[in-house]
Amino acid sequence: MALPQFTDPESFRAFRSDPPQWLPIATDIARSHGLDISAPHVFVTGTNLVVGLSDRLILKIFPPHLRPQFVSERGSLTQLAGRLHLPIPEIVAEGTRDGWPYLVITRLAGTLGSEAWPQLPEDQKERLLRQIGETIAAVQRAPLGPLAQIEPRWGDFMQRQMQDCRNRHTRLGLATKFLAGLDDLLRDAAELIPMDAPPVILIGEYIPENFLLACDDGEWSLAGLFDFGDVLAGWRDYDLLGPSAFMAAGRPGRVRSLLEGFGYTRPDFALKRRLMALMLLHRASDLNSHICIEGWQEQAGDLVELQELIWAS
C-alpha cells in the first residue's frame, strides 16, 4: 500500500474525502509503531488525513504539498511542551510514508468549544474569553526557538497580504462602502503594524473549533488547545482576531475580558484601527463569513464604524 502523489489540491481533497482509499495505510502506519488499531475513527473535517486511535492517540498524515503544516505543528508542539498551563497534544511518534510526513499525538479530553460555546451564559463566555486572552499571552511568552525560521517571515507575509487585500475582498464580495476605505486603512496599517519588532509565536486560529472546554460545578474553563498547523512568527495582536471575530460578537464585556486577559486595557482608536487592518490582512480573512455580529453590514457605514462595532468598549 502506497500513498499517491498529487499535482493539485483538488485531487488531494477528493482522496481525503474517501477514507476507504487511505484508512488501511493509516492503520498500517499505526501498526508499525505498535499502536492499537482496533477501533480507528476518521475525522472528516480538517485539512489533513486525521484518524483517532482508541481514545488516547491521534494520527495526522500530511500530504507533501502541505509539509509546511507538518513543520509548523511539529515545531510548535515541541517548543511549547511544558511551557503552558493549558494542555496541548504531546508527540508520541513521527515519521514519513511515501513522502508524506506524519505525527502521532496524544488526544486531549474535553468538550469541543464549537459545541459548547453557543449554549453558554454570558458570564461564562466572558470568563472563557479572559482565559483565551491569558492563553494567547502565555504562548507568546514562550521563546521562538526554531519557529523563528518558519516561513513566511512576518514582513514578507504582511507585504503580500497588503498587495492582494483589495482583490481578495472584492472577490469575496465585501460591500462597496467598506472597500472604499481600504486604501486609507492600508496606508495606516503600514504605520500601525510593526514589521520588524521582535516576533512572537502566532497560532493564527484561536477559534472555538480548536479549543476543548470542561465544566466543573457549573464553571466552564479551557481544557485544551490543539491544531498548530498554521503557526507564524510575527506581531502579537494578530492572534486577537480569531476570538474577536468568532466569539466576542462586539459585546463590550466580552471584548474587555479578552483584551484584559491578553494584557491590554480599554482599546483606544489606534489599537482598534490596527486590529481592523490585521483582520482584513489575516490569511483566512473573509469578513462576510467570519464576523459573528448579526446585521453588522447594516450597522456600520464604513471601516471606522465597523472597528468601533467589533471592539466596542
ChimeraX attribute file (.defattr): number of C-alpha atoms within 10 A of each C-alpha:
attribute: neighborCount
match mode: 1-to-1
recipient: residues
	/A:1	9
	/A:2	10
	/A:3	14
	/A:4	12
	/A:5	14
	/A:6	14
	/A:7	8
	/A:8	9
	/A:9	12
	/A:10	10
	/A:11	11
	/A:12	17
	/A:13	14
	/A:14	10
	/A:15	16
	/A:16	21
	/A:17	13
	/A:18	11
	/A:19	17
	/A:20	10
	/A:21	13
	/A:22	18
	/A:23	18
	/A:24	13
	/A:25	15
	/A:26	24
	/A:27	19
	/A:28	15
	/A:29	21
	/A:30	20
	/A:31	12
	/A:32	9
	/A:33	13
	/A:34	9
	/A:35	15
	/A:36	15
	/A:37	16
	/A:38	9
	/A:39	12
	/A:40	18
	/A:41	15
	/A:42	15
	/A:43	14
	/A:44	14
	/A:45	10
	/A:46	9
	/A:47	16
	/A:48	20
	/A:49	23
	/A:50	24
	/A:51	23
	/A:52	20
	/A:53	24
	/A:54	15
	/A:55	14
	/A:56	12
	/A:57	20
	/A:58	25
	/A:59	25
	/A:60	21
	/A:61	25
	/A:62	23
	/A:63	26
	/A:64	16
	/A:65	14
	/A:66	16
	/A:67	17
	/A:68	17
	/A:69	21
	/A:70	23
	/A:71	19
	/A:72	22
	/A:73	21
	/A:74	19
	/A:75	19
	/A:76	25
	/A:77	18
	/A:78	16
	/A:79	18
	/A:80	20
	/A:81	14
	/A:82	12
	/A:83	14
	/A:84	13
	/A:85	11
	/A:86	14
	/A:87	17
	/A:88	24
	/A:89	21
	/A:90	19
	/A:91	17
	/A:92	13
	/A:93	13
	/A:94	16
	/A:95	13
	/A:96	13
	/A:97	15
	/A:98	12
	/A:99	15
	/A:100	18
	/A:101	19
	/A:102	24
	/A:103	21
	/A:104	25
	/A:105	22
	/A:106	19
	/A:107	19
	/A:108	20
	/A:109	14
	/A:110	15
	/A:111	17
	/A:112	17
	/A:113	20
	/A:114	15
	/A:115	13
	/A:116	15
	/A:117	18
	/A:118	12
	/A:119	10
	/A:120	13
	/A:121	9
	/A:122	13
	/A:123	12
	/A:124	17
	/A:125	22
	/A:126	22
	/A:127	19
	/A:128	24
	/A:129	28
	/A:130	21
	/A:131	20
	/A:132	25
	/A:133	22
	/A:134	19
	/A:135	20
	/A:136	22
	/A:137	19
	/A:138	17
	/A:139	21
	/A:140	21
	/A:141	13
	/A:142	15
	/A:143	15
	/A:144	20
	/A:145	13
	/A:146	12
	/A:147	20
	/A:148	15
	/A:149	11
	/A:150	16
	/A:151	15
	/A:152	13
	/A:153	16
	/A:154	19
	/A:155	16
	/A:156	12
	/A:157	17
	/A:158	21
	/A:159	14
	/A:160	12
	/A:161	17
	/A:162	23
	/A:163	12
	/A:164	11
	/A:165	22
	/A:166	19
	/A:167	11
	/A:168	17
	/A:169	21
	/A:170	12
	/A:171	10
	/A:172	14
	/A:173	12
	/A:174	16
	/A:175	15
	/A:176	11
	/A:177	13
	/A:178	17
	/A:179	18
	/A:180	13
	/A:181	13
	/A:182	19
	/A:183	13
	/A:184	10
	/A:185	20
	/A:186	21
	/A:187	12
	/A:188	15
	/A:189	20
	/A:190	15
	/A:191	10
	/A:192	17
	/A:193	22
	/A:194	17
	/A:195	18
	/A:196	11
	/A:197	12
	/A:198	10
	/A:199	19
	/A:200	21
	/A:201	27
	/A:202	25
	/A:203	23
	/A:204	21
	/A:205	22
	/A:206	24
	/A:207	18
	/A:208	20
	/A:209	15
	/A:210	15
	/A:211	22
	/A:212	23
	/A:213	21
	/A:214	17
	/A:215	13
	/A:216	7
	/A:217	5
	/A:218	8
	/A:219	11
	/A:220	17
	/A:221	19
	/A:222	21
	/A:223	20
	/A:224	22
	/A:225	22
	/A:226	19
	/A:227	21
	/A:228	23
	/A:229	22
	/A:230	17
	/A:231	23
	/A:232	25
	/A:233	22
	/A:234	25
	/A:235	21
	/A:236	19
	/A:237	17
	/A:238	21
	/A:239	24
	/A:240	22
	/A:241	22
	/A:242	22
	/A:243	20
	/A:244	26
	/A:245	20
	/A:246	17
	/A:247	26
	/A:248	26
	/A:249	20
	/A:250	24
	/A:251	18
	/A:252	17
	/A:253	17
	/A:254	27
	/A:255	25
	/A:256	22
	/A:257	25
	/A:258	28
	/A:259	21
	/A:260	18
	/A:261	21
	/A:262	22
	/A:263	13
	/A:264	14
	/A:265	11
	/A:266	14
	/A:267	17
	/A:268	12
	/A:269	12
	/A:270	11
	/A:271	17
	/A:272	19
	/A:273	23
	/A:274	22
	/A:275	24
	/A:276	21
	/A:277	25
	/A:278	26
	/A:279	24
	/A:280	22
	/A:281	26
	/A:282	19
	/A:283	14
	/A:284	12
	/A:285	19
	/A:286	18
	/A:287	17
	/A:288	14
	/A:289	10
	/A:290	15
	/A:291	22
	/A:292	17
	/A:293	17
	/A:294	10
	/A:295	9
	/A:296	17
	/A:297	17
	/A:298	9
	/A:299	12
	/A:300	17
	/A:301	13
	/A:302	18
	/A:303	20
	/A:304	16
	/A:305	13
	/A:306	21
	/A:307	21
	/A:308	18
	/A:309	19
	/A:310	24
	/A:311	27
	/A:312	19
	/A:313	15
